[in-house]
Amino acid sequence: MEKLKTHTFYNLINGEEININIPTFNIPSNFESSNEYLKYLAFEGAHLRYGQLLDKIIIERLNRELKIIEEMGLSDYFLIVADYVRYAREQGAMIDADISLSSSSIVVYCLGITSIDPIKYGLLFERYIYAGDNSYLHCIVVNIDFFHKEMVLRYVSDKYGDSNLLQLFKWDEKWLFSRIHRAVVNIKKSRGIDLDVYAIPLDDRNTLKSLLPDIVKTKTFDMWLFVDTTEYESNYCNQSFFERLRQREFKNYHSIPQIAEYLAETKGFIIFQEQVMWLSQLLAGFTPEESNKLRIALGEKHCEKLNLFKAKFMEQTTKRGYEKTAMENLWNEFNSSIILSKTVMLGSSLLWYRATYLDNYYPTEYERWEI
């Protein structure tokens, strides 16, 4: 089978970099290229996700992502993953790619690979694919239930014929995902219900109460609250953040409406990488690529790069009329915060929410492990 150029993929699960020759996807005869076919599928999926009349922001985001994917020669990769995910679901497999940085892509969402809407949750494509100098692509990490794993692996191997290609599909077999899958199967067997865990309401009062008994009252899903707060409190986040949560307080962030809007979900505290990226674009006019480089420099604590970024941030925010002291304070927050990946935390949080929902409403099936 004809090969495209070699691509370097980064695997978030084990930190490996792997070089893979991506096979050419066999497109339908009425399309001229894999780029054209990918665009067709992405927009078809967008209409299913968002309706027939697409908002301007959705169209622009799709076109920007598709342009980068085409320029990097990755259309075949996206088509292959969408194909085997479709096949797995047709065989009755439970498959989940939400705990993956690929959830930051609206193309991946519209292809039906993930269930997370990156527009709704403010996720950035550049957190998944970086198209600047030293460009990189993270693997699409997939959870698939144990009983269908070998079948899907055979499908990919037989159809695409490249044993190296299988390295891309690093099955992230999480214990919690396995519990959810077994519960769904048991519910079908014992009650005759085909439960779609991806369609359960995210404002279920019993589930919210179970997850948040003594932290904060909430009426809907707030993804950062549903991760193991003990772990994140002790190892990652500022103690004052959790104290504010328990006291139901909000940090008044320099009285700048734009900042308050983007930090509302975390009570005014910066804990997500994506928040830094959004704010640097919004306030200082950083390009998406620049904001991603800032995120990397903050993570590496690279003083020389950070000094350059600070100078540019202060210069451009001042030109835009923002008060200097407020911007100094904001930069210090950037530099001192221990920030987490919103995309990864979102996927983990949804997993915990779904498991808790099942435990509340189908406790017998959730606890029973045999299939």
N, C-alpha and C positions, 0 to 999 in steps of 0.2 A: 504494500500500500504506500502511496506517495506520502512523503514526510514534509512537514513545514520546518522552519528553523527551530533550533533548540531553544527552550525557555527555561529560565531558572525560577523555581517555585519555592516559597518559604512555607514550611509547615509549622503552624503555631503550636501544635500539640507537643512536638519534641524538639523544636528549634532547628531542625535540619533544613539545609538547602539542597534541592535535588534538581538535576538537569534532565529534562524530558523532551523527546521529539514528539510533537503532537501530530497524530494521524489526521489526514484530511477527512472531514465529515462529508458523507455522500448526500448532497442536497437534492431536492426534487428538481426535475428537468426544467420546470418553468421559472427557475431562479438562476441568475448568472453567477453568483458567488456566495460563499458562506457568510460574508458580511451582509449581503442583501437579505438572505434568508433569516439570519439572526435578527435583523431589524424588523422583519415581518413578524416573527414570533414574539418579539418583545412588545411591539405595539398591539398585537392581538391579545397578549396577556394583560397589557395595561388596560384595555377596554373591559376585560373580565374583572380586573381588580378595582378599577376606578369608575367604570361606566363609559358610555359611548362618547360623551363630551369630555375630553381630557383638558384639565386645567393647564394653563401656560407653563407653570412651574414644573409640571410632570413631563410635558413634551420637551422642554429645554433640558431637563435632567437626563431623560432618556437619550436624546441626541448627543449630549456631551459625553455620556458614558460610552455610547456606541462608537463615537468617533475615536475615543482613546483605545477602546478594545480593538478596533480595526487597525489603528496605527501601530499597536503592539503585536498585531498578528495573532490575536487570541480568540477570534470568532469561533474557530473549530473547537477549541477547548470548551467554551460555554455551551455550544451545541451538543457536544458529547455528554457533558454532565447532565444537561436537561434531558437528553435522550435516556440515559440509564436511570435517572430519577423517575421519569415517566414510566419506564418499563417496570421498575420496582413496585410502584404504586398499582399498576395494572395487575400485578401478580398478588396483590393483597398485602404487600409489605408495609410496615410502619417505618417511615424514613423521615429524618429530621436533620436539617443543616443549619438550624437557627443559631447554635453555639459555634459561630464561625464569623470571621470578619467579612465574609462575603455577604452577610446580612446588610452591610452598608451600601450594597448596590441595588438600585431600582431595576436594573436589567435582570439580575438574579431573582429578584422578587417577582417580576412580571413573567419570568420563565417558569415560575412555580416551584423553584428549588427551595426557597425559604418561605416562611409564613410571616416574616417581619417587614412591615412597611417602613422603609427608611425615611420617607417624607414625614410621616406621622411622628416618628421618634427623633427626628433631627440627626440622622446618621449621615456621615460623609463618605463618598466614594473613595476619596484619597486615603481613607483609613484602611482600605482594602487593596486598591491598586495605586501605586505611585508611579507616575509617568514621567518624572523629571530625570535629573542625573541619577545614575545608579538605580534605575527603575526596578520595581519588584512586584511580585504578585503572590498573595497568600493562597494556599490550597483552599478549596472548598471542602471543609471538614464535614463528614457525613456520619450521622448515627443511623444504623439500620438494624432491624431486629435480627436476632441470632438465627431464626429459622429460614430467613430468606437471603442471608449474607452470601453463601456459596453460590446460590442461583444467580445473583446479580453479578458476582465476580466472574462467573462463567460467561454470562451474557456479554460483559465488557471485553473479556479476553477473546471470545470467539468472534465478535463483531469487528473489533478494532485491531486485533492481532498483534499487539505490541505489549509484551510482558512488562516492559518498563513503564508503560502507561499506568499500570495498576498501582505504581508507587504514589500516584496522585490521590488515590482513593484511600486515604489513611482512616480506616474505620475507627471512630472515637466511641468505643462501646462503654458508655457511662452506665453505672449501676442504676441511677435514678430513671434514665430512659428505659432500661430493661424492665423496671417495676411498672412504669406506665404502660409499656407495650403488653406485658402479661396481664395487667388489669383489664385493658381493652379487650383482649382475647377472652378472658374469663367472663366479662360482662356479656359478650356476644353468646358464649356458651350457656351461661346460667339464666340470662334474662332475654336473650334474643334481640338485644339492642346493638345496633351499629353506631357506636359513639365516636364522634369526630372530636378528639381532644383539642383540635386547632380551631374549633368553632364554639367552644364553651365561653360563656360570658365572662368578661374580665372585671365585672363589677358585682360579683356574687358576694353577698354580705357575710355568709358563713365562712367562705374561703378567706376573705379579707380579715375577718375576726380571728380565725385560726392562725394566720400568718403574723398579724400585728396586734396581739392582745394588749400590750402595754407600752407601745411606742408612740403611735399616732393614729387618730381616727381618720379614715379615708373612705371615699365612696367609690373609688375606681382604682385600677391597677397603676401603681407607681413602681416601675421595675427595680429601681435601686433599693427599695425597701425590702425586697423579697429574697435577696441573697442572705447567706448566713451572716447576720449582723455582728455576731460575736467575733467571728473570724476577721471580718473587715474592720471592726472597731479596734481590735487589739493589734492588728498587723499593718493596716494600711491608712486608715483615715484619722483625721484630727479628732481628738476626744470631744472637743467642743461641738463638732458637727452632730454627734449623737446626743449630746446634752441638749442641744437646741431642738432636736426632733422630739425628745421626751417632754420638753417644756412647750412644744408646739409654737416655737418662736421662729421668726424669719429675720435674716440678716439684711438690714437696709443697705443696699450696695451703692453708695455714693450718689443716691437719688438720680441715677441715670436710667430712664425707662428701658432702654435697649438691654442694659445689663440685667436689670431685674427680670425681664422677660425670659432671657436665656438661662437664668439661674434659679427660676422659680421652683423647678422640680427638685432642686437640692437645697431649698431654703436659703438661697443666697451664697452658698459655699461652692467653690470650684472643686469638684472631685472627678470630673470626666475629661479625658483628652479632647473629646469632641467639643466641649464647651470652650476650651482655650482656642481651638481652631476656628469655631464660629465667631467668637468675640474678636479675634485678631483680624478676621475678614470684615466683620461688620464695622468695627470702630477704626481700624487702621488701613483698611483697604488691601490687606494682604491677599494675594492670589491663593487658591486652594493648595497649590504646590508649596508656596511659602509658609502657609499655616501648618502644613504637614512637617516641613523642615523644622519649624519652631517646636512642634510637639516632640520630634526626635531629639533636638538639642536639649530640651527640658528634661527628657528622660535620661539622657546621658550626662546631664549637668556639665555640659561643655561650655566653660566660661567664655572662651574667646568668641564662639558663635553666638552665645547669648548676649554678649555685650553689643554685637553688631545688630542683632534682632531688636534689642532694647532701644538703641539709637534710632532705628527706623520706626519702631512702634511709637516712640515719643514724638518724633518729628511729624509723622503722618496724622496722629491723633490731635496734635496741637493745631496743625493746619486745618483740620476739620472742625475746630472750635471747641474741643473738649478741654475741660479744666485740667491743668498740668498735674496738680497734686492728686486728683482723682485717678489719673492715668498712671502716675507713679505707684499709687496704692494697688491698682489693679495689676500692674506688672509684678509687684512684689508678691501678690497672691499667685500669679502664674508660677513664679520662681520658687515659692515655698510649699505649694500644694503637692501632695503625693497623689497624682491623678491616675485614674483607672480607665480602662477601655469601656466605654458605654455600650458598645456593640456586644462585647463578650458578656458583660453583666446582664444585659437585656435578655440574651438567650438563656443564660443560667436562671434568671428570675422567672421567666415564663415556664421553664421546666419545673421549678419548685411550685409555682402556682398550679399548674396542671396536676402535679402529683397530689397536692393538698386538696384540690377539688375532688379528685377521685377517692381519696381517703375519707373525705367527709360524706360523699353521697353513695359511694360503692365500697364501703370498708371491707366487706367480706371478700370481694373480688380483688381488691387492692392488696390485701394481706396474703391471699392464697397464691403460692408460687408455682404450683404445678399447672401445666397446660393440658 
